[in-house]
């Protein structure tokens, strides 16, 4: 019996492969974009890790998300254990659903409006949205589509100029902009209900904040070499917030996630994003002897042992 890794981004795989090899976890990779599977047949025995990214369309993998949705549904119908399964994945690919779940859990989130349609729909929706606000893709990833508007006039100018790109799932969000007390956001990493660590991400130069090494520009790497990284370990996240996040992930059946929040000038915490295909900052991990992927590999090892002894989901 082995683990099966569902993915579409080759650049994000090396750290996971290294961790799986180090933990002696048998695995097979399933690259998912186009392709096929036998709906009337049974999937192989094993444990499946969903690493499909909401930003797959930016790498030319347009069919990947919908293919993965159907693939996971098939796996779960056959009783296979999917780490970050169908419910977690629906949250991963919809910030609307994320915000609804966070609100239901009593976590403070920015006011958000979902807009379907072109320029006139965007302008109509923005009429009673207080400024400043940001635009976002409902299914984005990496901070794609995030633009800040401090006036309605600036927003209308951008809309008329065609500067608001159409998201892959055709839903644009207009979201309250939270003025941070300091120019950074905080991301809390969890695996299997356990808090691993938190990092800060510098937002001084924008919102595309993927911490994986493969996402980094040459300029970012120069900053790291110069000891001025965009990412840093944070050790003062309130324990009560960590407990609330842990309870939230358990309730929402999310096995692996990075949860992001902002603290405003009044000290209030606003939670705004959940990343199921979380990546880890190599410079932060190397400096502090941490490994998110090692925790993922350990989770898969435990799940394989449970499946082999019949303690996991029955197949």
C-alpha positions, 0 to 999 in steps of 0.5 A: 500500500502506498500514498498517491500525490495528486498535484499539477505544479512540478516546481512545488514537489521537490521538498515533498519528495525529499520528506517522503523519501526521508520518512520512508513513505512509499508513494506514487505521483498523479499529475492531474491536468487533462487525462482520464480515469475509469469511473466504473472501476475501483481506485487502488488501495492507499492514501491520497494527498490532494495537492491541487492548487487553486492557481493551476490555471496560471501554469496552463493547467485549466482543466486541473481543478475540475478534473481533481474535483471529480477524481476526489469524489470518485475516490471518496465514493470508494471509501479511500482516505483523501488528505484534504478531501472534497470538503477541504478542496471546495474551501480551497477553490472558493474564498466565498465559501472560506469566508462563510465558514470563518464567519460561522466559526465566529472569526472576524473577516473583512466585509466581502461582496461577490460579483459575477459579470463584466464592467457594469456588474463590477461598478454596480456592486461597488457603489455602496462598498466603502473605500478603501477596498481590494479586488480579489479572485474568488479562486485565485492563489498567490495573491493573484488579482489583488488590487487596492482602490482608495477611491471609487473614481480610481476603481471605475477608471481601472474597470473602464480601462480593462485593468480588472482581469476576469477570474478563472471561475468568473467571480470577483470579490470586492473586499474591505481593505484592512489597514495593518498596524505594520506592513505584514500579514501572518500565516499559521501552519497546521498539519493534522490538527497540530500547529507547526509555526507561524511566519510573517510576510512583508506586504510592502511591495504587494500581495503575491506572497507564495513562500515556496522557493519556486515562487521566488524571484531573483530579487527575492532571493537577493533579499534573502542573501542580504538577510532581508527576507520577505518572510520571518518566524513569528513566535507571539501569535496568541494561544487562544487564536491558535486554539480557535484555528485548530477547532475550525480546521477540525470542524471543516475537515481540513488536514493541512492548511496555512491560515492568514490574518492581519492585525489592524491599527486597533489590535483587532485580528482579521482572518482572510485566507485559508491555503490547503496547498500550503507551501513552506518558506525554506529560509525560515525552516532552515534557520529555525530547524523546522519542516512542514513537509516532514510533518506532512510525510509523517501524517501520510505514514500514519494514515497508511499504517491506519489503512493497513490495519483497517483503522482508517476509512473502510474501502 
